[in-house]
């Protein structure tokens, strides 16, 4: 029961420039990159598990690259772009608040959003699915991030930008930023607002100019709501504010975050949590539509659950959904949100590979751990490394397989591993389980083409035509046309 994806993996990314590199990433199925490959005078890429793991574990020797701070820190310093003691402070505040309270909120809200989405798409065949999953993801982030409740509606892009004050305006501003990330990070707002710019860019400029005002309104509103509730609420911002305020009151202000840093943390929580998970769900649904046998494989596991997702308790159901989580892991293997992890070499460093060979790295240099190369390496994953086969993640006892360290890096690795990994898994499983427990999808015939083989190849072609921006995503998501039915 395999999915013969057999493709020049991520064809478009072979000519697409990645966000933090001036060089294109080119990896085709079966193509092997050297363990250490110098690609310019100041850029080196590595595609060896031992070397990648060593680089990621040595956070002080290989700090976050300056360009990352420029692009990812434009709304305030955060855990993603900070280094040294500043990173430790951010990590303490960020990771300690992504606990089981947040996971339960994400679980509950994901089910609610996915149920509403299913009610719509089962009656509206067409290109609504991937945009609908983006609505699910951004609404879940809004609820988990700062208790911004939004009901699922089709047409995410059309509704953004209407709010002008408080939490709703800040939420929509972050949503707009994720849609036009590079423009938001690199263009001055005065340029965005020029009459010659597109309406969308002008709208982004209008809201970004008011972002400091929105942030203060959001912080004041959350502090007031927390005070009225008699304690912290189950959202990321409330927990972040509570811990930071407690540090100030106890005289440990060196550990607390400024309002600007809290804004940066909320920004990275929203953008990283939204874009990556939404796109992963989109790729997964596309694969399941192309290979219906894997839908049945997932549903075999889900048949033991109640037909009503509202009754599914997080603590009981999430650990049981191993196949659904395996679907996520396999999708991320083939389509990691970030094609490579960038670090800086600021002083001479050495990396020693598994054979004992020493590789000397001289500054200034950017070094890339190439996730995609590692994920498609047949020496690691076998001869079917380029095939979609979620069952590779389930062992004979029905338990999830843990890959060797350094071989699988969709959430990066080492001490800077993504702190939102568990949250993304909970959201993915809750959403996919809700959609496929009682539903199935298939490619919609288009332009008179109804052959299953041709429709499958068309759908897979859309996944291959992917480009790396903030995260890897399909160039033409509206081309994914599906028909959903209840089962």
C-alpha positions, 0 to 999 in steps of 0.5 A: 500500500505505497504512494508512488510519489516518485518525483524529482522532489520539490521540482520548483524549489530547485530554482527557488531562493530560500528565505535565509539564503542567497542560493537556490536549494536543489535536491532531486530524488536520489541526488546526493549532496556531499556531507560538507559542500562549499557553495560560495566563499561564505556559504557552506551546506551540510547534509550529514546527520552527525554534522547537522546534529553537532551544528544544531547542538552547539548553539554558542558556536553556531549562533542564529545568523544576523539576517534572521534577526533582521527578517524575523525580529522586525516586530520585536526580539523573540526566541527565533532570532535572539542569541546568547543570554537573550535567547535563554531568557526568551526560551525560558518565557516562551517554552514554559508557557507552551504547556498542556493548558495550551495543548488542550485549548488547541485540541478543542479549538481545532476540532470546532474549526474543522467541524465547521469547515467540514459542514461547508466543504462537503456541500461546496466541491472545488478549491476551498479546502486549502484556504479553509485549512488556513482559516482553521490554523489562523483561528486556532492560533488566535484562540490559543494565542490571546483568546481571539475567538473567530468562527470558521468562514470560507475566504480567509484573504477576503475578510482580513483588514476590516478591524481597526482597534484592539485585539481584532485589529492586531490579530488581522495585522498578524494574519496579513503579515503572514500573507505578505511576509517578505514585504512586511519584513523588508519594506518601510510602511511609507512605501507600502502606503504609496498610491501606486502600490496594490490595495493589499500592500496599502492595507498592510502598511496602514495596519503595520503603522498602527501596530504599536498602538494595537499591541498596547491595547492587546496587552492592556486588554489581556491584563484586565481580563486576567485580573477579572478572571482571578488568574491567568487564562489558557492562552499564550499571551496571558501566561506570558504576561503573568510570568513576566509580571511576576518576575518584575514584582519579585525583583528579577526583572532581568528575566522578564520581557519588555512589551516590545519583546512580548510583541515579538514573541506573540508575532513568532508564535502566530506566524510560525504556528500558523503558516507551517501547520496550515501548509503541512495540513494542505500537503497532507490532504492533497496526498490523501486525495491522491492516494485514497488507500492512505485515507482508509489506513487513517480511518481504520484507526479513527473508527474506534472513536466516537462519531462526534469529535466534540466528545474526544478528550485530549488526554485520551484521544490524542495519544491513540491517533498514532497513524494520524500523527504518522501522516504528519511526520511523513508529510513533513519528511517530504515537504519540510516547512524550512528546507534548511536551517541557517546558522552563522560562523563568526569564529573558526569552528570545526565539525567532525563527521561520523568517519572522524574527518575534521571539517574546518569552517572559517568566518564569516560564513553562513552554514546550512543544515539541509533538511530536505537532503537528509529527509530524502537520503536513501542511505537513511530512509531506504530505496523508497525514500522519495515515496509517500508511505506514512506506515514507515513511521509505525513499527510492528507493535503499532508504536511510533518510530523514533528516527535516529538523531540528526536524520529528521529535522522538520522542527530543527534540532538541538536546544533551539528545536521549535518550542511549538512542536507539540502544539503543531502536532496536536492541531494537526491530529485534531483537525485531520481526525475530525475531517477524516473520521466521518469524511473522505475526499477525492480529486474533482474532475476538471476540464473533462478529465476524470481519469483517476490516474490523470487527476492524481498526477495533476494533484501531485504536480501541484504539490511539486510546484512549491516555493519557499517563502516564510515556509514551503508552500504550493505556488497554486493552492487554488488549483487543488480542487477536491470533492468531499463526501460524508462516510 
